Every structure is written in C-alpha cells, then in structure tokens.
C-alpha cells in the first residue's frame, strides 16, 4: 500500500463474518467443516489486519439471537470449534509472536464450562499484549448491551450523560468502530455494537465469509480511504 493509503487505515475494524452455513451447503460439505473454515479465515484476517496497521479488531463470533434460535447441533458444533481453537498451541503461539491480545465480551455464563475455561485461559495468556486487540463477541447482542448499561445506571443517582451510559456497557472498553465489513451479501448490522458504530463506514461484500480473501480486505480499506468522514457535521 502507498503512503496515502497507510494514512487512511481504519484503526478499528469490526467484522460480521456471515455465510459459513450457506458456503458449506453450496460446497456440499458438513456444517462442522464450514464453521471450521470460517474460524481459520478469521485467523488469516487478523494477521492481515495487523499487517495493514489496524489496531483493534472486533468479530461477532456468536450473537445472543444465535444462542436462542440456532439448533442445539449448530451450537454444539460452534462450542466445540471455539474450545478447540482456544486450546490450539499453534494459535496461542501465533498470538504471542504477534503480540495480539484477545478480549472476550458477552454473556459467557450461558456457555459450556469447558468453553468458558478455555476462553478465560487464552484471554489471560494474551492480556499483556498491545500490538493488536481482538474483541470476540460471543453470546452478545446490541440491545442486551444497552439494557446491561441501563440496569447498572438504575442503581446510581443524578443526571445521566453519554459517558455514564458508555462506561457501563458490556463493550465499555471497545473504541468506536471506523470500518464495518459484513460478508455474504446481507446489508444490515443486526445490532452490532450500537453505541460504537454511530459513525462507522460500511462495506458489504457479496462473498461468503470463507471465500473472503486478502484482496477483498484491501478493496474495503481502499474504499474507506476515499470516504470523507463527517461525524455528524
């Protein structure tokens, strides 16, 4: 990338990695392999992000709606894959070598104990790194995030301002998002980080998530660099 593009790199990129199931059906492979491919693709995406100069990366791993509406089989598949990934020694070493911190956000109390423990362990192992922060949203919903803040604020007295709301969000540590990328041709945010996405730039890709490549990410960044962000002005 040229110097001009580097100056326009989004600091925070959020991903809605949509289309794993449809990609698996299209290619007539088991659901397990479709989701596994999606997880591997995100690892690649994280490394591309670090290479391009992104500082924060947020990925929606599992929404609260998914927890309620997906079949028990699909949930078990995802739980097993996430547990396996969190315990993967090669992945842990790669995160360490690249100074990548993994931050888990969501209502993890509803997740299986084995997965909770694995996520807590990898979160602790990477807590000291600062080159790239990855926020994994798991059992997360935007409306639930705001409700969480409101419930905490009910216990306090006095005037409520923007910062009061923000500091009580589940995602209070997550900075505002510069660029959102959603794959599979769907053109909506589905409640992703409602507080932090007020002025985000959007990029919708037609490809399913497992098909998304480095060149597609470059294209998204190139378009981002051409946009004039007004922030409500």
ABEGO torsion letter per residue (X at the ends): XBAAAAAABBABBBBBBBGAAAAAAAAGBBAAAAAAAAAAAAAAAAAAAAAAGBABBBBBABBAAAAAABBAAAAAAAAAAAAAAAABAAAAAAAAAAGBBBBBBEBAAABBAAAAAAAAAAAAAAAABAABBBBBBBGBBAAAAAAAAAAAAAABBEBBBAAAAAAABAAAABBBBABBBBBGGBBBAGGBGAAAAAABBBBBBABBAAABBAAAAAAAAAAAAABBBAGGX
